[in-house]
Amino acid sequence: MGMYDTVNGYQVKCFECNMNYYINGDKMPTDEYGENYIILEEHVYENEYWGYTYAIHIVQNGILIESVEECSYGIDWGKVENVVTKYGTLLNVNSSSDIEQYLRDMLEYHIKYKELHRIGDNLRRKLYEKRNLLSRNEKEILLKKIESQRKIEQKEHDKIVKLISKWYK
C-alpha cells in the first residue's frame, strides 16, 4: 500500500501520513477539517468502458462512524462542516446530490482529458519510435506539430477544467 493512513481499508492521503489504520469507532484527526466531516474517495477508471467507484467516510463528533459506498446513506448534511477528497482537497459539496454530480463531472473531465491528449500522445510516440529513422527536417516538422498540438491541448484543457473547478473551495 504505501505509507499513508487507512480508513476502513481505504488508503487516504488527507492527514499527516502517520500510517494510522482507522476503523469505525476510532477517534479521527479534527484539527484540519473540524469535528464533523466526510472524506470522499473516488476512483475514475477506464477498462473497456469508463466508470467510477467511490466510498464516503463519515466522521461525526471526531469519531469515524462508517464508510459507505452509496450517496443515499442517511447523512445529516446540516452537521457536516467539510467534505474533503482522499488527497485533502476541500470540496464545495453540501448534499448527496452534490456528491453524485461531482462524480459525474469528474468522470466527464477524465474522459475529455484522455481524448484531448490522444492526438498529442500519438505524435510524441511517433517521434520517439522513429527518432533514429527520421531526417533532421522530418524531426523539426514533427516537433512543430507537437508544439502546436500542445498549445491546442492547453487551451482546451483550460475549458474542461471549468467542469470541475466549481467543486473546489
C-alpha positions, 0 to 999 in steps of 0.5 A: 500500500504505501505509507499513508493512513487507512480508513476502513481499508481505504488508503487516504492521503488527507492527514499527516501520513502517520500510517494510522489504520482507522476503523469505525469507532476510532477517534479521527484527526479534527484539527484540519477539517473540524469535528464533523466531516466526510472524506470522499474517495473516488476512483475514475477508471477506464477498462473497456468502458469508463466508470467510477467507484467511490466510498464516503467516510463519515466522521461525526463528533471526531469519531469515524462512524462508517464508510459507505459506498452509496450517496443515499446513506442517511447523512445529516448534511446540516452537521457536516462542516467539510467534505474533503477528497482522499488527497485533502482537497476541500470540496464545495459539496453540501448534499448527496446530490452534490456528491453524485454530480461531482462524480459525474463531472469528474468522470466527464473531465477524465474522459475529455482529458484522455481524448484531448491528449490522444492526438498529442500522445500519438505524435510524441510516440511517433517521434520517439519510435522513429527518432533514429529513422527520421531526417533532421527536417522530418524531426523539426516538422514533427516537433512543430506539430507537437508544439502546436498540438500542445498549445491546442491541448492547453487551451482546451484543457483550460475549458474542461477544467471549468467542469470541475473547478466549481467543486473546489473551495 
